[in-house]
């Protein structure tokens, strides 16, 4: 089982059982001990690839013999696959915790495949978000029992996926404008996940959430900017369900930010407001320049947030977002007004000069951060 010493230490410190100096020494000793006993990168890579290959092999085996099995045999095979994977994970938990985490993770992934295939066996695939909800509930139970960060990361993916699927089922597939609440919610939730990291002593779950938020933020923001709320479409603005979808898209990220770190949730509130502003500016008539300017404002705010909390990954992501904004503006508003050779020269100068300027700006921003607070896992 993963040791939750950080939570116990915080409770003892809040209760006055430990003074600040003793808590600092205990935390430093535990961090040193964790680094000494932790898994090296080769072992982590081997476990990750082994888990992926094992999951792929299980799926291939099941698919190869699927047509030969009766419905009862199919259900027995699915249940046995999940049970064997979790059973093997429990068996090696005391000997090799990393292998146990990998096996339990594959078992939770196999649970999703088992739910989907069971729905096909009994023709229960009418409402696919319900299957995602069952999968998320199963991963939540596994997380509560095992406290593995991989189970928590699966929950962080599956529950938003379920909410998005519920709204997707309510609107027509051709009406892409009605899907805007989904992308606004994903963009706002990415900010909440990105802000999960607080210090170098954070557990692997917070690190995984930070990576999820960092990977999803820029694509989600680009999609929100490309949709916008003002373009004409078949969106039912007077519909109660539509406003409910917007409420869920805004409240869920805010609640997630409060749960992760209530003291810094005000920054996530500002990020939600910025996301709404991006949806208003995006794709509106004669507001393309305002969209790019708003993206630059968001990059500046993200950099300020990173400097305030001493998080280098947010500063790096802000610089990357500014670079993408400049490139998008050049390709959409400048390049088509130049000749072929001039446009190529311009983009070459943009990459060379802009890359140098952005790197210089990034280093200056990082210099404003105190070294003890900087992230050890900068993107």
N, C-alpha and C positions, 0 to 999 in steps of 0.2 A: 504494500500500500504506500502511496506517496505521503511523505511526512509533511504535515501542515504545521510546522513549528512557527511560521511567521504569524499565523492567526492567534496561536496561544500566546506568543510573546507580546502582541499588541494588547490582548486582554489583560495580561498580567501587568503590563506597563500602565494601562488605563486604571486598573484597580489599585495602583500604588504599591504593588508587591515588589516591583523592581524600579530602580532609579534609571535615569536616562543613560548614565555611563555604563551601567551593567547591561542594559538592553543593547547598547551599541557594541559592546564587546561580544555578547552572545551572537548578535547578528553577523559580526565580522568573522567570528569563529565558524559559524554554520556555513557562511558563504565560502570560506576557504576549504572547509571539509567537503562541501558539495562539489566544488571544482575539482578537488583531488579524487573524489570517488565517482565523478560523472563520466558519462560515455564520451569517447572521442568521436570526432567527425567521421572517420572511416566506419566505426561501428554503427553510428546513426544512419549513415548512407546505406550500409548493408541491411539494416533492419527495415528501412523505408522501402528499398527495392525488393527485399524479400517479402514484405507484406503485400506490395502491389502485385508481384508475380504470383504469390499464393492466391490472392483474390481472383486474379485472371485465370489461373489454373482451375480453381473451383468452379467458376462460371463456365469455362469451356467444357469441363467434365459434365456438369449438369445439362448444358445445352446439347451435348453429343448424345446423351441417353434420354433426353426429355420425351421424345416421341415413343420410346419403347415402354414407358412407364404408365401405369394406371393412375387415375386421380389420387387414390389413396397412397400409392407408391411415391408420387410426386410430392405430396404433402409430407410424407415421412422423410424423404430425402432432404427437403428444405429444412424441416425442423432439426434433423440430425446434423446437418451442416452447421447451423448456428450453434447448436449445443456442443458439438465437438470442438469448434474453434474457441468458444468461451471456456469450455472445460480444460482444454490444453493451456489456455492462458492462465487459468487458476492453478494448474498443476505446477507451472514453472515460476510462479510469482515470487517464491522465496529464494529461488536459485538465480534467476536472471530477470530482473524487473523490466528491463527494456524489451526483452522478448515477450514478456507477459503483456505489456502495453500494446505491442504490435499485434499479437494474436487477438486480444480483446477488441482492438480497432477493426480488424478484418471481420470479426464476428458481428460487430455492429453494422458494418457496410453490407455484409451478407444478409443481415436482417432486412435491409431495404429491398434487396433483390428478392428475398423470400416473400415479402409482403406483395411486391408487384406480381410475382409469378403466381402466388396464391390467388390474387384477384383475377388473373387470367384463367386459372383452373376453374373457378366457380363463377366466371363472368361477372365479376364485381368491379370492373374497371370503368364504371359510369362516371365516377367523381374522383379523379386522380389526386386532388389535394388531400383527401381523407387518408390515402395511403402514405403521403408525406407526413401527415400529422401522426399517424401510428408509428412511423419510423422515428420521428422526433421524440415521441413519448418513450419509445424503447431506449433511445440513446440517453434520454434524461435519467431514466431508471439506472442505466449502466453507470452514468456519471455520479449519481448519488451513492451508489454502492462502491464503486471503484476509485472515484476521485481522480481519474486519469484525464490529463489535459486534452487528449484526442477526443474523448467523448464530449467534453465541453465545447470543443471547436465544432464538432458535428452538430451539436444543438444550436450553436450560433449561426450555422448555415441553414439548417433544416426548418427552424421555426419561421424565419423571414421568407423562406421558399414557400412554406405552406400558406402564409398570409398573401403572398403575391399570387399564388395559384388560385386561392379563393376569389380574388378580385378578377383574375384573368378569366375564370369560368363564368363570371356574371356579365361580362361585356362581350360584345361581338369581336371575333378575332381580327376582322378587317379594320376595326376602329382603333388604330394604334394610338390616337390621341387620348383615348380613355385609359391607356396604360401609364400615363404620366405619373399618377400617384405612386405606382410601383417604383419607378426610377428615382423619384424624389425621395421616397423612403429609403431606397438602397444607398443613395448618395449621403443622406443624413446619418444613416446607420454606419456607414463607412467612417464618418468622422468620429462617431462614438467608439467604434472598435479601435481606430487609430489612437485615440486618447486613453486607451486602456493601460499603456505603459506609464509607470510613475517613477521607477528607479531601476538601477541595475540588479536589485535583489528581487525583482518580480518573478513570479513563477512562470512555467512554460505556457500556461493557458493565456495569460496576459500577453506574452510574446506572440502566441499564435493569433490572437485577436488583432494585435497591431499589424501583423503581416496581412491578415484578411482585409482589414480596412485600407491599408496602403495599396494593395493590389486592385481593390475594387473602386477606389475613390475617383481616379482620373477617368476610367471608362464610363462610370455612372454619371459624372459631371458632364462629360461630352454628350451623352445621350440626352440628358435634361436640357442642355443648351440647344440641341438640334430639334427637340420637340417644341417646347414652349407652350404657353397656355392660351395665346391669343390667336393662333392660326385656326381658321375655320375648320370645323369638323362636326361629327355627330355626337359630341359630348353633351350629356344631359346635365346642364348646370343646375337645374332645379331639382334633380333627383336626390332623395335623401341618402341613397346608397353611395352616390358619388362623393357627397360631403363626408360620409362616414369613412370612406376610403382615404380621403385627405386627412381626416383626424387620426386615423390609425397610422398613416405614413409619417405624421409629425410627432405623435405622442410616443410611439414605440421607441424611436431612437433617443428621445429625451429621457424616457424611463431607463433605457439601457445605460445611458451616460450617467444618470444618477446612481444606478446600481453599481457601476464600475468605480466611480469616484464622484461623490456628491459635492465635494468642495470645489471641483473644477468644472462642474456641469454648466456654469454660465458660458463658458467658451463653446460648449456644444450647442447651447441655445443660440448663440451668435452664428454658429455654423448652419443651423437649421434655417435661420432668417436669411442667410446668404444663399442657401439652396433654393428657397422660395423666390428670392430676387432673381436668381439665374433662370428659374422657370418662367418668370414674368418677362425677362429680357430676351430669352431664347426664341429665335425664329420669328420675332414680331416684325411687322413692316417697318423698314427704315431704322432698325435698332441694332444692326449687326455690330456697329462700332461700340454701342453701349454694352453688348454682350461681351466683347473682348475686354473692355475696360472693367466690367464687373468680375471677369475671371482674373484679371490682374489684381483687383482688390482682394479677391479670395486668396490668391497666392501670398500677398503681403500679410493678410491676417493669419494664414497658416504658419508663415515664418515667424511672426510675432508670438504666436502660441507656442511654437517650438522653443524659441529663445527664452520665454518666460518659464517654461517647465524644464528647460535643459534637455530637450529631446532632439537629437541630431536628425533622426529620420523624418521628422516633420519639416525641418528646414530643407532637407534634401528633396522631399516630395514637393515642397512649395516651389523650389527652383525648377524642378522638372515640369510642374504645371505651368509656370511662366514661360518656359521654353516651348511647350506644346501650344500655348496661346499665341505666341509670336509666330510660330510656324504656320498655324492655322490661318492667322490674319494675312500672312504673306501669300499663301496659296489661294485664298479665297478673294482677297481684295487688291492685291498688288501684282501678282504674277501674270494674270490675264491681261493686264494693261501694258505689259512690256513685250518686246520681241523675244524670239526664242533664245537667241544668244544672250541678250541682256537679262532675261529671267534666270538663265543658268548661272551667269556671273553673280547676279544678286543673291541667289540661294547659296552659292559657294561662299561669298563674303559673309552671308548671314550665319552659316555654320561655323566659319572660322572666327570671325569677330564676335559673334554672339556667344559662341561656346566659351571663348576666353573671358568675355565680360561676365557671363553667368557664373563661371567657376570662381572668378575673382570675388564676385558678390557673395557666393556661397561661403567662401573662406572667411570673409569679413563678418558674415552673420554668425558663423560658428565661433569666431573669436570672441563674440559677446557672451558666449555661454561659459559658465564656470566649469572647469575640467572635471571636478568630482561628480557633476550632475549629467555629464554627457553620456549618451547611450553607447554601450559597448557593441551593440549590434546595429550600427548605422547602416541604412540601406545603401 
